[in-house]
Amino acid sequence: MQDQVETLWRAGIKAGQLSSGQTGAENAATIAQWMAGQLQILLVAPERMDNHDFMLAIQTVRPNLIVVDEAHTIAQWVIASARTTPASATLLPR
């Protein structure tokens, strides 16, 4: 994901990432940038979509588009929702 962010920056597109490859402080800084309107694109690893801080940010600064790169994750959420519903499921239209 870092290489995608770097490619976007080289193309003049302000992008950030939320991933398990970053520290908590780095993810918090990225969320702060998103909330401040400093990022045009935010790449989010599927496992980060259930993060409390991410969910608060996404409810405050609504994106125009959400793309899930690892779409198999959606199928896993559907199966898991029989037992529990992840917070990120609220991102999906009803």
C-alpha positions in Angstrom: 0.0 0.0 0.0 2.9 2.3 0.7 4.1 2.1 -2.9 0.6 3.1 -4.1 0.6 6.1 -1.8 4.1 7.1 -3.0 3.0 6.8 -6.6 0.0 9.0 -6.0 2.1 11.7 -4.3 4.5 11.6 -7.3 1.5 12.2 -9.6 0.5 15.2 -7.5 -2.3 13.5 -5.6 -2.3 13.8 -1.8 -2.9 10.4 -0.5 -2.5 8.6 2.9 -2.9 5.1 4.2 -4.3 3.4 7.2 -2.7 0.0 7.5 -1.2 -2.5 10.0 2.2 -1.6 8.5 2.0 1.7 10.3 2.3 2.6 13.9 -0.7 3.8 15.9 0.8 7.3 15.8 1.2 7.2 12.0 -2.4 6.0 11.6 -3.6 8.7 14.0 -1.7 11.4 12.0 -3.2 10.1 8.8 -6.7 10.3 10.2 -6.0 13.8 11.4 -4.9 14.8 7.9 -8.1 13.2 6.4 -10.2 15.1 8.9 -8.4 18.4 8.1 -9.1 17.9 4.4 -5.4 17.5 3.5 -5.8 14.2 1.7 -7.6 13.6 -1.6 -7.4 9.8 -1.4 -7.3 7.6 1.7 -6.3 4.0 1.3 -7.5 1.8 4.1 -6.6 -1.8 4.8 -9.7 -3.9 5.4 -8.7 -4.7 8.9 -8.5 -1.0 9.7 -12.1 -0.4 8.6 -13.3 -1.6 12.0 -11.0 0.8 13.9 -13.0 3.1 16.2 -11.0 6.2 15.2 -11.5 5.4 11.5 -15.3 5.0 12.0 -15.5 8.3 13.7 -13.5 10.0 11.0 -15.6 8.5 8.2 -18.8 9.6 9.8 -17.5 13.2 10.0 -15.7 13.5 6.7 -17.9 11.5 4.3 -16.0 10.2 1.2 -17.5 10.5 -2.3 -16.4 6.9 -3.0 -15.3 3.9 -1.1 -13.4 1.1 -2.9 -12.5 -2.1 -1.1 -9.4 -3.5 -2.7 -9.6 -6.9 -1.1 -13.2 -7.6 -1.9 -13.1 -11.1 -0.5 -13.2 -9.3 2.9 -16.8 -8.3 2.2 -17.8 -12.0 1.8 -16.1 -12.7 5.1 -18.1 -9.9 6.8 -21.3 -11.3 5.4 -20.5 -14.8 6.8 -19.4 -13.2 10.1 -22.5 -11.0 10.4 -24.6 -14.1 11.3 -22.6 -14.0 14.6 -21.6 -10.3 14.9 -21.8 -7.2 12.7 -18.5 -5.4 12.3 -18.7 -1.6 12.6 -17.5 -1.2 9.0 -20.6 -2.9 7.8 -22.4 0.4 8.4 -20.4 1.8 5.5 -22.4 -0.4 3.1 -25.7 1.0 1.7 -28.8 -0.6 3.1 
